[in-house]
Amino acid sequence: MIRSSNIPYQSTRHSKHLLSYHFIWCPKYRRNILDDPAIIEMVRASIIQNLESMGCTLIALEIMPDHVHLSLSAPPRFSPAYLAGKIKGTSGSAIAAAHPSFRKQKIWSRSYFVATTGTVSTETIRQYIESQWKRIK
């Protein structure tokens, strides 16, 4: 579990903001690709690197056997749809580049869940994501 809580307001030249999102997505056809520790680490590293390059802050990340939970804070210039597409696209490309058997297939489902975390504290979302393993055991 990677996390960063108590995120302060962030600033750009023209804005002061705190936009936090909770994303969930799964592999296409719910394939069991997230059972491999090498793929899990590849997805984790790709997401972290992508968030850093976009100037986003990682709040929590958990990769479950059949889906991914991600909580992040992003600048206002990025829409949730753009964030989901960019994160899923780069992590899917990393998997396809490392595993030739996945090159002809779509890695992630086109669908995803996103919610703003304005009505729920970031800490509550973080605890929910951390508790996912307890729910399936």
C-alpha positions as a Python dict, from the first residue, in 0.01 Angstrom:
ca = {
    (1, 'M'): (0, 0, 0),
    (2, 'I'): (135, 337, -100),
    (3, 'R'): (-29, 638, 53),
    (4, 'S'): (-2, 1003, 132),
    (5, 'S'): (-264, 1152, 362),
    (6, 'N'): (-338, 1505, 480),
    (7, 'I'): (-288, 1653, 137),
    (8, 'P'): (-270, 2033, 154),
    (9, 'Y'): (-425, 2265, -99),
    (10, 'Q'): (-214, 2286, -412),
    (11, 'S'): (-141, 2593, -620),
    (12, 'T'): (-72, 2684, -978),
    (13, 'R'): (-14, 3032, -1116),
    (14, 'H'): (-386, 3095, -1140),
    (15, 'S'): (-555, 2857, -897),
    (16, 'K'): (-561, 2711, -549),
    (17, 'H'): (-720, 2367, -551),
    (18, 'L'): (-772, 2029, -392),
    (19, 'L'): (-937, 1790, -639),
    (20, 'S'): (-932, 1429, -526),
    (21, 'Y'): (-1068, 1132, -719),
    (22, 'H'): (-1122, 762, -649),
    (23, 'F'): (-1084, 539, -959),
    (24, 'I'): (-1158, 170, -1000),
    (25, 'W'): (-1103, -33, -1318),
    (26, 'C'): (-1056, -396, -1415),
    (27, 'P'): (-885, -600, -1686),
    (28, 'K'): (-1079, -664, -2005),
    (29, 'Y'): (-1306, -969, -1964),
    (30, 'R'): (-1186, -986, -1600),
    (31, 'R'): (-881, -1183, -1714),
    (32, 'N'): (-651, -1304, -1440),
    (33, 'I'): (-354, -1088, -1540),
    (34, 'L'): (-324, -924, -1198),
    (35, 'D'): (-221, -1253, -1035),
    (36, 'D'): (137, -1221, -1159),
    (37, 'P'): (364, -1027, -915),
    (38, 'A'): (575, -897, -1205),
    (39, 'I'): (269, -748, -1376),
    (40, 'I'): (146, -601, -1047),
    (41, 'E'): (479, -428, -991),
    (42, 'M'): (484, -308, -1352),
    (43, 'V'): (135, -158, -1318),
    (44, 'R'): (224, 1, -983),
    (45, 'A'): (546, 156, -1119),
    (46, 'S'): (372, 279, -1435),
    (47, 'I'): (93, 446, -1237),
    (48, 'I'): (333, 612, -994),
    (49, 'Q'): (559, 738, -1272),
    (50, 'N'): (261, 865, -1473),
    (51, 'L'): (114, 1051, -1176),
    (52, 'E'): (448, 1215, -1100),
    (53, 'S'): (494, 1325, -1461),
    (54, 'M'): (145, 1483, -1465),
    (55, 'G'): (193, 1660, -1132),
    (56, 'C'): (-69, 1452, -952),
    (57, 'T'): (-43, 1331, -592),
    (58, 'L'): (-93, 964, -509),
    (59, 'I'): (-320, 914, -208),
    (60, 'A'): (-367, 537, -219),
    (61, 'L'): (-312, 252, -464),
    (62, 'E'): (-414, -111, -429),
    (63, 'I'): (-397, -373, -701),
    (64, 'M'): (-646, -651, -633),
    (65, 'P'): (-659, -984, -822),
    (66, 'D'): (-937, -859, -1051),
    (67, 'H'): (-933, -478, -1029),
    (68, 'V'): (-731, -169, -939),
    (69, 'H'): (-817, 99, -681),
    (70, 'L'): (-652, 437, -714),
    (71, 'S'): (-707, 753, -515),
    (72, 'L'): (-528, 1066, -631),
    (73, 'S'): (-529, 1442, -623),
    (74, 'A'): (-494, 1619, -957),
    (75, 'P'): (-459, 1971, -1093),
    (76, 'P'): (-781, 2123, -1235),
    (77, 'R'): (-650, 2113, -1593),
    (78, 'F'): (-706, 1734, -1605),
    (79, 'S'): (-1057, 1594, -1639),
    (80, 'P'): (-1136, 1262, -1471),
    (81, 'A'): (-1183, 1103, -1816),
    (82, 'Y'): (-839, 1222, -1926),
    (83, 'L'): (-680, 1089, -1606),
    (84, 'A'): (-845, 748, -1643),
    (85, 'G'): (-746, 719, -2009),
    (86, 'K'): (-388, 829, -1951),
    (87, 'I'): (-329, 606, -1648),
    (88, 'K'): (-496, 299, -1798),
    (89, 'G'): (-330, 359, -2136),
    (90, 'T'): (26, 389, -2010),
    (91, 'S'): (-1, 98, -1768),
    (92, 'G'): (-161, -119, -2038),
    (93, 'S'): (115, -26, -2282),
    (94, 'A'): (379, -119, -2025),
    (95, 'I'): (222, -463, -1982),
    (96, 'A'): (194, -518, -2358),
    (97, 'A'): (556, -412, -2415),
    (98, 'A'): (686, -655, -2153),
    (99, 'H'): (459, -949, -2240),
    (100, 'P'): (425, -1026, -2613),
    (101, 'S'): (121, -1246, -2550),
    (102, 'F'): (-80, -934, -2456),
    (103, 'R'): (20, -720, -2755),
    (104, 'K'): (-281, -813, -2968),
    (105, 'Q'): (-527, -779, -2679),
    (106, 'K'): (-675, -487, -2492),
    (107, 'I'): (-544, -495, -2136),
    (108, 'W'): (-806, -289, -1954),
    (109, 'S'): (-1182, -275, -1988),
    (110, 'R'): (-1309, 49, -2143),
    (111, 'S'): (-1524, 112, -1837),
    (112, 'Y'): (-1415, 255, -1505),
    (113, 'F'): (-1559, 400, -1186),
    (114, 'V'): (-1468, 751, -1071),
    (115, 'A'): (-1596, 956, -781),
    (116, 'T'): (-1487, 1282, -637),
    (117, 'T'): (-1396, 1255, -273),
    (118, 'G'): (-1536, 1591, -171),
    (119, 'T'): (-1825, 1448, 32),
    (120, 'V'): (-1607, 1184, 197),
    (121, 'S'): (-1277, 1259, 360),
    (122, 'T'): (-962, 1148, 185),
    (123, 'E'): (-873, 948, 495),
    (124, 'T'): (-1199, 750, 471),
    (125, 'I'): (-1129, 664, 106),
    (126, 'R'): (-772, 563, 194),
    (127, 'Q'): (-899, 333, 470),
    (128, 'Y'): (-1157, 181, 232),
    (129, 'I'): (-888, 105, -27),
    (130, 'E'): (-655, -40, 236),
    (131, 'S'): (-932, -267, 367),
    (132, 'Q'): (-998, -432, 28),
    (133, 'W'): (-784, -739, 103),
    (134, 'K'): (-976, -798, 428),
    (135, 'R'): (-1304, -806, 233),
    (136, 'I'): (-1205, -1099, 12),
    (137, 'K'): (-1046, -1317, 278),
}
